[in-house]
Structure formats: structure tokens, C-alpha cells
Amino acid sequence: MKEVLPHFNSTFSIDCVLFGFDEGELKILLIERNEEPFKDWWALPGNLVAMDESLDQSAARILHELTSLSNVYMEQYYTFGDVNRHPQGRVVSIAYYALLRLGGDKSPKPLSTYAKQAHWINVKELPKLAFDHQQIFDKGLEKIKRRIKHQPIAFELLPEKFTLTQLQNVYEIILNKKLDKRNFRKKMLSFGVLKDLEEKQKGVSFRAATLYKFDKRRYAKLFGKEISF
């Protein structure tokens, strides 16, 4: 007799945690939901995985539909599967995260009626979030706090040309602590991965600072292992 396999009732979803840095503020991309449950609530961009999609394909589609953003490199970082995390049934969510330079084509706009609007919001001013999205956000913030100590992810948030003050600002906001200016600059320059562009800031009312660029090729050549900041 042929064995009858049991049916599975769990559903999978994707939640996207996108961090951006703008004008000295660390921001997170949120949508305002236009459907129940949690209609009119702010939430992370997320939705159900289609049966014919891989997880990565689903993450790219969902992000594009809800924010119009495309070609965003995202990484999985955690799975959330508490039994009662969704009021309509068992939903297991795979969380993805990314760090983006804001400006230009990074202005979000929903392409689906599933969301009313999408906005970059300061992480220090988060509204109450739908489902368990606060927990998902907190876990994502923990992730980048750990990574920024050992990998050069801060440069993914900055413009191509930046000052040492801007770089230190990113570290201080993500780590939530003040860093000694002199020691920070000395340490960052000692790694040999910052290229002095021999340019100064333009259009500022204060003394213009030197601009630098992260040298990815030199970093790859020098460091076959992680570096600690």
C-alpha cells in the first residue's frame, strides 16, 4: 500500500529590514499597511512567499512591490517562527537585511495597494509596529552592531566620498556610544583602506574637511580575515 504523506499547513513569509543613513540619522524603511490584519499600522516591508519562488526571489519581488526599490542586495539573518506570531494562522518569517546609501533612486513608493505609503523613519522615532516586527527590527539592529565591529559595512551607508567625521558618526549612532575622535581617526587611517582624495568639502559654512573614499580593492588585498574596530 502506498504511504500517504501528511499535508503541511505552515506558510512562509519574508520581512525586509532595510537600514539607511541620512543627515546624521540611522533610518529604517517602513510601509503603512492597507490590509487587515493591522490595517493602517506601520510595518516592515513583507508578504507571503509564492509557491513558485525561491526565498531570494520572493524577497526581491516583495521589496519591489511595496517600495519600488530593485536590485538591492539583501542577506538572510534570522527566522521567526513563534506559533502565535500571526493572528490568521501559522506563519514562519525569514528576515532579510540590507544597508543602503540614501538619495537618488532610494525614494520608496508602493507599487501595490497592499501598502498605502513607504517612508524612511529614524530608528529612534519608531512607531508601534505590526505583528512582531519590533522584535525583527531589534534583531536586525543587533546584527549590524555586531558586524560593524569587524567588517567595513559602514561604508555601505555613506556616500562614495565622505569625511572622517561622517564615518565616525555612523559608528557612534549604530553602536550607540561616543567614540574618542583622535583615537578613532588614528585607528581608521592605520588600516590603510581609506584613500585620501585630496579634495575638500564644498558648500559648507564651516571649515571644509578632507574627503576620503573606501578602497575596496586594497581592503580585499590586505585583509583575508576580519578586522576589529
Contacts in CASP RR format, 6 or more apart in sequence:
PFRMAT RR
TARGET T0000
AUTHOR 0000-0000-0000
METHOD contacts of the structure
MODEL  1
MKEVLPHFNSTFSIDCVLFGFDEGELKILLIERNEEPFKDWWALPGNLVA
MDESLDQSAARILHELTSLSNVYMEQYYTFGDVNRHPQGRVVSIAYYALL
RLGGDKSPKPLSTYAKQAHWINVKELPKLAFDHQQIFDKGLEKIKRRIKH
QPIAFELLPEKFTLTQLQNVYEIILNKKLDKRNFRKKMLSFGVLKDLEEK
QKGVSFRAATLYKFDKRRYAKLFGKEISF
9 90 0 8 1.000
10 90 0 8 1.000
10 91 0 8 1.000
10 92 0 8 1.000
11 48 0 8 1.000
11 49 0 8 1.000
11 89 0 8 1.000
11 90 0 8 1.000
11 91 0 8 1.000
11 92 0 8 1.000
12 48 0 8 1.000
12 49 0 8 1.000
12 55 0 8 1.000
12 91 0 8 1.000
12 92 0 8 1.000
12 93 0 8 1.000
12 94 0 8 1.000
13 46 0 8 1.000
13 47 0 8 1.000
13 48 0 8 1.000
13 49 0 8 1.000
13 91 0 8 1.000
13 92 0 8 1.000
13 93 0 8 1.000
13 94 0 8 1.000
14 46 0 8 1.000
14 47 0 8 1.000
14 49 0 8 1.000
14 55 0 8 1.000
14 58 0 8 1.000
14 59 0 8 1.000
14 62 0 8 1.000
14 93 0 8 1.000
14 94 0 8 1.000
14 95 0 8 1.000
14 96 0 8 1.000
15 44 0 8 1.000
15 45 0 8 1.000
15 46 0 8 1.000
15 80 0 8 1.000
15 93 0 8 1.000
15 94 0 8 1.000
15 95 0 8 1.000
15 96 0 8 1.000
15 133 0 8 1.000
15 136 0 8 1.000
16 29 0 8 1.000
16 44 0 8 1.000
16 45 0 8 1.000
16 46 0 8 1.000
16 59 0 8 1.000
16 62 0 8 1.000
16 63 0 8 1.000
16 74 0 8 1.000
16 95 0 8 1.000
16 96 0 8 1.000
16 97 0 8 1.000
16 98 0 8 1.000
17 28 0 8 1.000
17 44 0 8 1.000
17 77 0 8 1.000
17 95 0 8 1.000
17 96 0 8 1.000
17 97 0 8 1.000
17 98 0 8 1.000
17 136 0 8 1.000
17 137 0 8 1.000
17 140 0 8 1.000
18 28 0 8 1.000
18 29 0 8 1.000
18 45 0 8 1.000
18 63 0 8 1.000
18 69 0 8 1.000
18 72 0 8 1.000
18 74 0 8 1.000
18 97 0 8 1.000
18 98 0 8 1.000
18 99 0 8 1.000
18 100 0 8 1.000
19 26 0 8 1.000
19 27 0 8 1.000
19 28 0 8 1.000
19 97 0 8 1.000
19 98 0 8 1.000
19 99 0 8 1.000
19 100 0 8 1.000
19 123 0 8 1.000
19 144 0 8 1.000
19 157 0 8 1.000
20 26 0 8 1.000
20 27 0 8 1.000
20 28 0 8 1.000
20 29 0 8 1.000
20 99 0 8 1.000
20 100 0 8 1.000
20 101 0 8 1.000
20 102 0 8 1.000
20 120 0 8 1.000
20 157 0 8 1.000
21 27 0 8 1.000
21 99 0 8 1.000
21 101 0 8 1.000
21 102 0 8 1.000
21 157 0 8 1.000
21 158 0 8 1.000
21 170 0 8 1.000
21 173 0 8 1.000
22 102 0 8 1.000
22 103 0 8 1.000
22 120 0 8 1.000
24 166 0 8 1.000
24 169 0 8 1.000
24 173 0 8 1.000
25 122 0 8 1.000
25 123 0 8 1.000
25 124 0 8 1.000
25 173 0 8 1.000
26 122 0 8 1.000
26 123 0 8 1.000
26 124 0 8 1.000
26 157 0 8 1.000
26 170 0 8 1.000
26 173 0 8 1.000
26 174 0 8 1.000
27 102 0 8 1.000
27 120 0 8 1.000
27 121 0 8 1.000
27 122 0 8 1.000
27 123 0 8 1.000
28 44 0 8 1.000
28 120 0 8 1.000
28 121 0 8 1.000
28 123 0 8 1.000
28 126 0 8 1.000
28 137 0 8 1.000
29 44 0 8 1.000
29 45 0 8 1.000
29 67 0 8 1.000
29 108 0 8 1.000
29 118 0 8 1.000
29 119 0 8 1.000
29 120 0 8 1.000
29 121 0 8 1.000
30 42 0 8 1.000
30 43 0 8 1.000
30 44 0 8 1.000
30 45 0 8 1.000
30 118 0 8 1.000
30 119 0 8 1.000
30 121 0 8 1.000
30 126 0 8 1.000
30 127 0 8 1.000
30 129 0 8 1.000
31 42 0 8 1.000
31 43 0 8 1.000
31 44 0 8 1.000
31 45 0 8 1.000
31 46 0 8 1.000
31 66 0 8 1.000
31 67 0 8 1.000
31 110 0 8 1.000
31 115 0 8 1.000
31 116 0 8 1.000
31 117 0 8 1.000
31 118 0 8 1.000
32 40 0 8 1.000
32 41 0 8 1.000
32 42 0 8 1.000
32 43 0 8 1.000
32 115 0 8 1.000
32 116 0 8 1.000
32 117 0 8 1.000
32 118 0 8 1.000
32 119 0 8 1.000
33 39 0 8 1.000
33 40 0 8 1.000
33 41 0 8 1.000
33 42 0 8 1.000
33 43 0 8 1.000
33 114 0 8 1.000
33 115 0 8 1.000
33 116 0 8 1.000
33 130 0 8 1.000
34 40 0 8 1.000
34 113 0 8 1.000
34 114 0 8 1.000
34 115 0 8 1.000
34 116 0 8 1.000
35 114 0 8 1.000
37 86 0 8 1.000
37 87 0 8 1.000
37 88 0 8 1.000
37 130 0 8 1.000
38 130 0 8 1.000
38 131 0 8 1.000
40 116 0 8 1.000
41 128 0 8 1.000
41 129 0 8 1.000
41 130 0 8 1.000
42 121 0 8 1.000
42 126 0 8 1.000
42 127 0 8 1.000
42 128 0 8 1.000
42 129 0 8 1.000
42 130 0 8 1.000
43 129 0 8 1.000
43 130 0 8 1.000
43 131 0 8 1.000
43 133 0 8 1.000
44 129 0 8 1.000
44 133 0 8 1.000
44 136 0 8 1.000
44 137 0 8 1.000
45 62 0 8 1.000
45 63 0 8 1.000
45 66 0 8 1.000
45 67 0 8 1.000
45 115 0 8 1.000
45 118 0 8 1.000
46 62 0 8 1.000
46 63 0 8 1.000
46 66 0 8 1.000
47 62 0 8 1.000
47 65 0 8 1.000
47 66 0 8 1.000
47 114 0 8 1.000
48 91 0 8 1.000
49 55 0 8 1.000
49 58 0 8 1.000
49 94 0 8 1.000
50 58 0 8 1.000
50 61 0 8 1.000
53 61 0 8 1.000
55 76 0 8 1.000
55 94 0 8 1.000
56 74 0 8 1.000
59 74 0 8 1.000
59 94 0 8 1.000
59 96 0 8 1.000
60 70 0 8 1.000
60 72 0 8 1.000
60 74 0 8 1.000
63 69 0 8 1.000
63 70 0 8 1.000
63 72 0 8 1.000
63 74 0 8 1.000
64 70 0 8 1.000
64 111 0 8 1.000
65 110 0 8 1.000
65 111 0 8 1.000
65 112 0 8 1.000
65 114 0 8 1.000
66 110 0 8 1.000
66 111 0 8 1.000
66 112 0 8 1.000
66 114 0 8 1.000
66 115 0 8 1.000
66 118 0 8 1.000
67 108 0 8 1.000
67 109 0 8 1.000
67 110 0 8 1.000
67 115 0 8 1.000
67 118 0 8 1.000
68 108 0 8 1.000
68 109 0 8 1.000
68 110 0 8 1.000
68 111 0 8 1.000
68 118 0 8 1.000
69 105 0 8 1.000
69 106 0 8 1.000
69 108 0 8 1.000
72 98 0 8 1.000
72 100 0 8 1.000
73 98 0 8 1.000
74 96 0 8 1.000
74 97 0 8 1.000
74 98 0 8 1.000
75 96 0 8 1.000
75 97 0 8 1.000
75 98 0 8 1.000
76 94 0 8 1.000
76 95 0 8 1.000
76 96 0 8 1.000
77 95 0 8 1.000
77 96 0 8 1.000
77 97 0 8 1.000
77 139 0 8 1.000
77 140 0 8 1.000
77 143 0 8 1.000
78 95 0 8 1.000
78 136 0 8 1.000
78 139 0 8 1.000
78 140 0 8 1.000
78 143 0 8 1.000
79 92 0 8 1.000
79 93 0 8 1.000
79 94 0 8 1.000
79 95 0 8 1.000
80 92 0 8 1.000
80 93 0 8 1.000
80 95 0 8 1.000
80 132 0 8 1.000
80 135 0 8 1.000
80 136 0 8 1.000
81 91 0 8 1.000
81 92 0 8 1.000
81 93 0 8 1.000
82 132 0 8 1.000
83 90 0 8 1.000
85 91 0 8 1.000
85 93 0 8 1.000
85 131 0 8 1.000
85 132 0 8 1.000
86 131 0 8 1.000
93 136 0 8 1.000
95 136 0 8 1.000
95 139 0 8 1.000
95 140 0 8 1.000
97 140 0 8 1.000
97 143 0 8 1.000
97 144 0 8 1.000
99 144 0 8 1.000
99 153 0 8 1.000
99 156 0 8 1.000
99 157 0 8 1.000
100 106 0 8 1.000
100 156 0 8 1.000
100 157 0 8 1.000
101 156 0 8 1.000
101 157 0 8 1.000
101 158 0 8 1.000
101 159 0 8 1.000
102 120 0 8 1.000
108 118 0 8 1.000
108 119 0 8 1.000
108 120 0 8 1.000
109 117 0 8 1.000
109 118 0 8 1.000
110 116 0 8 1.000
110 117 0 8 1.000
110 118 0 8 1.000
121 127 0 8 1.000
123 137 0 8 1.000
123 141 0 8 1.000
126 134 0 8 1.000
126 137 0 8 1.000
128 134 0 8 1.000
129 137 0 8 1.000
141 174 0 8 1.000
144 153 0 8 1.000
144 174 0 8 1.000
145 174 0 8 1.000
145 175 0 8 1.000
147 153 0 8 1.000
148 154 0 8 1.000
148 170 0 8 1.000
148 171 0 8 1.000
148 174 0 8 1.000
148 175 0 8 1.000
148 229 0 8 1.000
149 175 0 8 1.000
149 228 0 8 1.000
149 229 0 8 1.000
150 226 0 8 1.000
150 227 0 8 1.000
150 228 0 8 1.000
150 229 0 8 1.000
151 226 0 8 1.000
151 227 0 8 1.000
152 193 0 8 1.000
152 214 0 8 1.000
152 219 0 8 1.000
152 227 0 8 1.000
154 167 0 8 1.000
154 170 0 8 1.000
154 171 0 8 1.000
154 174 0 8 1.000
155 162 0 8 1.000
155 167 0 8 1.000
155 214 0 8 1.000
157 170 0 8 1.000
158 166 0 8 1.000
158 167 0 8 1.000
158 170 0 8 1.000
158 214 0 8 1.000
160 213 0 8 1.000
161 197 0 8 1.000
161 199 0 8 1.000
161 211 0 8 1.000
161 212 0 8 1.000
161 213 0 8 1.000
162 211 0 8 1.000
162 212 0 8 1.000
162 213 0 8 1.000
163 201 0 8 1.000
163 209 0 8 1.000
163 210 0 8 1.000
163 211 0 8 1.000
163 212 0 8 1.000
164 184 0 8 1.000
164 185 0 8 1.000
164 188 0 8 1.000
164 209 0 8 1.000
164 210 0 8 1.000
164 212 0 8 1.000
165 209 0 8 1.000
167 188 0 8 1.000
167 212 0 8 1.000
168 179 0 8 1.000
168 181 0 8 1.000
168 184 0 8 1.000
168 185 0 8 1.000
171 179 0 8 1.000
171 184 0 8 1.000
171 229 0 8 1.000
172 178 0 8 1.000
172 179 0 8 1.000
187 229 0 8 1.000
188 194 0 8 1.000
188 229 0 8 1.000
191 222 0 8 1.000
191 227 0 8 1.000
192 215 0 8 1.000
192 218 0 8 1.000
192 222 0 8 1.000
193 214 0 8 1.000
193 215 0 8 1.000
193 218 0 8 1.000
193 219 0 8 1.000
193 222 0 8 1.000
193 223 0 8 1.000
194 212 0 8 1.000
194 213 0 8 1.000
194 214 0 8 1.000
194 215 0 8 1.000
195 212 0 8 1.000
195 213 0 8 1.000
195 214 0 8 1.000
195 215 0 8 1.000
195 218 0 8 1.000
196 210 0 8 1.000
196 212 0 8 1.000
197 210 0 8 1.000
197 211 0 8 1.000
197 212 0 8 1.000
197 213 0 8 1.000
198 210 0 8 1.000
199 210 0 8 1.000
199 211 0 8 1.000
200 208 0 8 1.000
200 209 0 8 1.000
200 210 0 8 1.000
200 211 0 8 1.000
201 208 0 8 1.000
201 209 0 8 1.000
201 211 0 8 1.000
202 208 0 8 1.000
END
